[in-house]
Structure formats: structure tokens, C-alpha cells
Amino acid sequence: MARMRSTLTYADGTTAEATRDAVHTALGGDAFFWLDLDGVDDDACRLLLQDFGFHPLAVEDAEHFGQRPKIDEYDGFTYLVIHGAQADTPSVTQEVHVFYSPKHVVTVHRGAGDVLDTVRRRMTRHRAAALSPPEISILYLVVDSLVDTFFPVLARFDDRIDEIEDAILELPTDEQLGELFDMKRTLVSLRKVITPQRDMFATLLSGVSVLPGMTPEDERYFRDLYDHLIRISDLVDSYRDLLTGAMDTHLSTVSNRLNVVMKQLASSPRCSFH
């Protein structure tokens, strides 16, 4: 595991480098811990299969990114795929795979992992302590941090749509139309993960899927996450409608300007040659 960035975090918020010996020691003890892996190489794959005893299908999923949000229940653990937004490239989401169990939580991500660094900082704050077992706290903080990343990205969409609409009324350009198409494609990409993620938490809160250790008080926090996902889903749909309206405005403005030019040309005096 020396070739990958990995971190061990304990219930009190302290962290350590996740060497193989450190992970084996944690597995042999009774204290809860959270292992965060930056990708899954051959060593990590063996660790998840042999030492943690996770199901081969779940480990195979953790090796392959680009999956839709989901929750799968196995004997002894629950497997989840959660998405968040990336500020620089919103069309490509942050994807975190979670192995959830009462004794430990394992997360797998690729890249910088800024969201999970935020989770580690939040663990010592009041919200982490508000949920009863540590595994629920970790899962809640991971999901909450990922869900929160959508709001600033969508807020920038709102501002940019207003700017483009104002610019279109002044002078429509091909660049504006190209940007509107790019923004619409980005919203389609976000919707592909937001809708199933919203539905996933709906099944969790309705009791179709069950997270061991969750209390009625914990459900209040997860219901708040679900409300955020509903709001995000509604924003995506409304911005998609606004983009469609902006495109229509662009096309109609260009058409009106062209009609004016044609009328001017038609009414201009013509030269006659004899």
C-alpha cells in the first residue's frame, strides 16, 4: 500500500498513515476506524478481499469508477457509491465508494480528495458528535460534504445564465450559443448522478434499504441530506429550462436582426443600368 495515498482516521479524529501494519493492527483491535484509499491497486485489492473480507463484487466495483449512485447490502457491510460536484470541471463529478460496517468504514476515491480532507477536519466538531455511532457520523459527513459541493457550482450557473441573457439582448454571438450548449450538457451530466442519488436516499429513508446502527435521531440528519438533494434536483431542472429559454431568445434575436437587415436591403434604392 506504500504506492498509494491512504489515511487511517480514528473515532476521536486523529489520523495516521495507512501502512499495511497499521491497518492490520486496527483490524485486530476493537476500536472503530476509517480507512480512506486513493484508488485500488493490487495490494489494496488483496487487503479489501482477504483482510477485510469484503465481497468480490463490491471490491470489483471499487476498482472501476464512472458508476451511478447506488446502495448494495451485503452480509456484514453495506456498499454505497456517492457523487459530488467538482468546481473546476463540473461536468465530471467527484465519485466516492464507501464500504460501511459497524466496526470500520472504508472509502475509495481518486484524485486530490479535498472533500474527504474536509470530513477529517469536521470530525472533531459538534456535528460529528451529534450522530450516535461513529460509522454513521463518518457516512453522514462524507455524504453531506459531497452534496454541499453542488450548491456553489449551480449558483455560478444561475449568475452566468443571467449574464449571457443580457449579452444576447445586446448582441447575439455564436460563442454565446456554444457556451449555452456546453452548460446544458454539463447539467445533463449532473442530472445523471443527482437523480439516482436522490432516489437512493429515498429508499434508505423509506426503509427499503437499511443502514445498521442508524437511530431515529440519525434519520433526521439523513432526511436533511435528502431534502438538499431534492432541492439540487429541482435547481438542475429549472436551470435546464432557463438554458432552453436563453437558446430560444438567442435564435429569435438573431432571426429578428436578420429580418431587419433583409427589410433594409429590400427597401434600399436599386441602381438601374440602361
C-alpha positions in Angstrom: 0.0 0.0 0.0 3.0 2.3 0.0 2.4 3.3 -3.6 -1.0 4.9 -2.9 -2.2 7.8 -0.8 -4.1 6.3 2.1 -5.1 7.5 5.5 -6.3 5.9 8.8 -8.7 8.0 10.9 -9.9 7.0 14.3 -13.2 7.9 16.1 -11.6 10.7 18.0 -10.5 12.4 14.7 -6.8 11.5 15.0 -5.2 10.3 11.7 -2.2 8.2 10.7 -0.6 6.9 7.5 -2.3 3.7 6.5 0.6 1.3 6.2 -0.2 -2.4 5.9 1.0 -2.9 9.5 -1.2 -0.1 10.8 -4.2 -1.4 9.0 -3.6 -4.9 10.4 -3.3 -3.5 13.9 -6.5 -1.6 13.5 -8.3 -4.7 12.2 -7.1 -6.7 15.2 -8.3 -4.2 17.7 -11.7 -3.3 19.0 -11.6 0.5 18.2 -13.6 1.9 15.3 -11.5 3.3 12.4 -12.0 4.8 8.9 -9.6 3.8 6.1 -9.5 6.2 3.1 -7.9 4.9 -0.1 -6.8 6.9 -3.2 -7.7 4.3 -5.8 -7.4 0.5 -5.6 -4.2 -1.2 -6.8 -3.4 -4.9 -6.5 -2.2 -4.6 -2.8 -5.3 -2.7 -1.8 -7.5 -5.2 -3.7 -6.0 -8.1 -1.7 -6.4 -6.1 1.5 -10.1 -5.5 0.9 -10.8 -9.1 -0.1 -8.6 -11.0 2.3 -8.2 -8.9 5.4 -11.5 -7.0 5.4 -13.4 -9.9 3.9 -15.5 -7.7 1.6 -17.5 -9.4 -1.2 -15.6 -9.7 -4.5 -18.4 -8.0 -6.4 -18.1 -4.9 -4.1 -14.3 -4.8 -4.4 -14.6 -5.1 -8.2 -17.0 -2.1 -8.2 -14.5 -0.1 -6.1 -11.8 -0.7 -8.8 -13.9 0.9 -11.6 -15.1 4.5 -11.4 -17.8 6.1 -13.6 -20.7 4.3 -11.8 -24.1 5.7 -10.9 -25.0 6.3 -7.3 -26.2 3.1 -5.6 -26.6 1.3 -2.3 -26.0 -2.5 -2.1 -26.5 -4.6 1.0 -24.1 -7.5 1.7 -23.5 -9.8 4.7 -21.7 -7.7 7.3 -21.4 -4.4 5.3 -23.2 -2.0 3.0 -21.7 -0.7 -0.2 -22.5 2.8 -1.5 -21.4 5.0 -4.4 -21.8 8.7 -3.8 -21.2 11.7 -6.1 -20.3 15.3 -5.6 -19.5 18.2 -8.0 -16.1 19.5 -9.0 -15.7 23.2 -9.0 -13.2 23.3 -11.9 -14.8 20.7 -14.2 -18.5 20.4 -13.1 -19.2 18.0 -16.0 -17.0 15.4 -14.2 -18.3 14.6 -10.7 -16.3 13.5 -7.6 -17.0 9.8 -7.0 -16.6 8.1 -3.6 -17.1 4.4 -3.0 -18.0 3.5 0.6 -17.8 0.2 2.5 -19.9 0.8 5.6 -19.9 -1.6 8.6 -20.2 -1.2 12.4 -16.5 -1.7 13.1 -15.0 0.3 10.2 -15.7 2.4 7.2 -13.6 2.2 4.0 -13.8 4.9 1.4 -12.2 4.8 -2.1 -11.7 7.9 -4.2 -9.4 9.1 -7.0 -7.5 12.3 -7.1 -7.0 15.1 -4.6 -9.7 14.0 -2.1 -10.3 17.5 -0.8 -13.8 16.6 0.3 -12.6 13.8 2.4 -9.9 16.1 3.9 -12.8 18.4 4.9 -14.6 15.4 6.5 -11.5 14.7 8.6 -11.4 18.3 9.8 -15.1 18.2 10.6 -14.9 15.1 12.7 -13.9 16.9 15.8 -16.7 19.4 15.5 -20.2 19.3 17.1 -22.0 17.8 14.1 -19.9 14.7 14.0 -20.6 14.1 17.7 -24.4 14.6 17.2 -24.8 11.3 15.5 -24.6 8.3 17.7 -22.2 5.5 16.3 -19.0 6.7 14.6 -19.8 4.8 11.4 -23.0 6.8 10.9 -21.1 10.0 11.6 -18.4 9.2 9.0 -21.0 8.3 6.4 -23.1 11.4 7.1 -20.1 13.7 6.9 -18.9 12.2 3.7 -22.3 12.4 2.0 -23.0 15.9 3.4 -19.7 17.2 2.2 -20.2 15.8 -1.3 -23.8 17.0 -1.6 -22.7 20.5 -0.5 -20.4 20.8 -3.5 -23.3 21.0 -5.9 -24.6 24.3 -4.5 -21.7 26.7 -5.4 -21.5 25.1 -8.9 -25.2 25.6 -9.5 -25.0 29.2 -8.1 -22.4 30.0 -10.8 -24.8 28.6 -13.4 -27.5 30.9 -12.2 -25.2 34.0 -12.4 -23.8 33.0 -15.8 -27.2 32.4 -17.4 -28.3 35.9 -16.4 -25.1 37.4 -17.8 -25.5 35.5 -21.1 -29.2 36.5 -21.5 -28.2 40.2 -21.0 -25.4 39.9 -23.5 -27.7 38.2 -26.1 -30.2 41.1 -26.0 -27.3 43.5 -26.7 -25.6 41.4 -29.4 -26.1 37.7 -30.0 -22.9 35.7 -31.0 -22.1 32.2 -31.9 -19.8 32.0 -28.8 -22.8 32.6 -26.5 -24.8 29.8 -28.2 -21.8 27.4 -27.9 -21.5 28.2 -24.2 -25.2 27.6 -23.6 -24.9 24.2 -25.3 -21.9 23.4 -23.1 -23.7 24.4 -19.9 -26.7 22.3 -20.9 -24.5 19.2 -21.5 -23.0 19.8 -18.0 -26.4 19.9 -16.4 -27.3 16.7 -18.2 -24.2 15.1 -16.7 -25.1 16.4 -13.2 -28.7 15.2 -13.5 -27.5 11.6 -14.3 -25.9 11.4 -10.8 -28.2 13.7 -8.8 -31.5 11.9 -9.7 -30.4 8.4 -8.7 -28.6 9.8 -5.6 -31.8 11.4 -4.5 -33.8 8.2 -5.2 -31.2 6.2 -3.3 -31.7 8.2 -0.1 -35.4 8.0 -0.6 -35.2 4.1 -0.5 -32.9 4.4 2.6 -35.4 6.7 4.5 -38.4 4.6 3.5 -36.9 1.5 5.0 -36.4 -0.3 1.7 -32.6 -0.2 2.4 -31.3 -0.3 6.0 -28.1 1.0 7.5 -27.2 -0.9 10.6 -26.8 1.4 13.6 -29.0 4.2 12.4 -31.3 5.6 15.1 -34.4 7.8 14.6 -32.3 10.8 15.6 -29.7 9.9 12.9 -32.5 9.7 10.4 -33.2 13.4 10.9 -29.8 14.2 9.6 -30.1 11.9 6.6 -33.6 13.3 5.9 -32.0 16.8 5.7 -29.5 15.4 3.1 -32.4 14.0 1.2 -34.1 17.5 1.3 -30.9 19.0 -0.1 -30.8 16.5 -2.9 -34.4 17.3 -3.8 -33.5 21.0 -3.9 -30.5 20.3 -6.1 -32.5 18.2 -8.4 -35.1 21.0 -8.7 -32.4 23.6 -9.4 -30.9 21.4 -12.2 -34.3 21.1 -13.8 -35.0 24.8 -13.5 -31.6 25.8 -14.9 -32.1 23.5 -17.8 -35.4 25.2 -18.6 -33.6 28.6 -18.3 -30.9 27.5 -20.7 -33.5 26.3 -23.2 -35.2 29.7 -22.9 -31.9 31.5 -23.4 -31.2 29.5 -26.5 -34.7 30.4 -27.8 -34.0 34.0 -27.1 -30.7 33.8 -28.9 -32.3 32.2 -32.0 -35.2 34.6 -32.1 -32.9 37.7 -31.6 -30.7 36.5 -34.5 -33.8 35.9 -36.6 -35.3 39.4 -35.8 -32.0 41.1 -36.6 -31.8 39.2 -39.9 -35.4 40.2 -40.8 -34.5 43.9 -40.1 -31.4 43.6 -42.4 -33.5 42.0 -45.1 -36.1 44.7 -44.9 -33.5 47.4 -45.1 -32.0 45.7 -48.2 -35.4 45.3 -49.8 -36.3 49.0 -49.2 -32.9 50.4 -50.3 -32.9 52.1 -53.8 -31.7 49.9 -56.6 -29.4 51.0 -59.4 -30.7 50.5 -62.9 -28.5 50.2 -65.9 -29.6 51.1 -69.4 
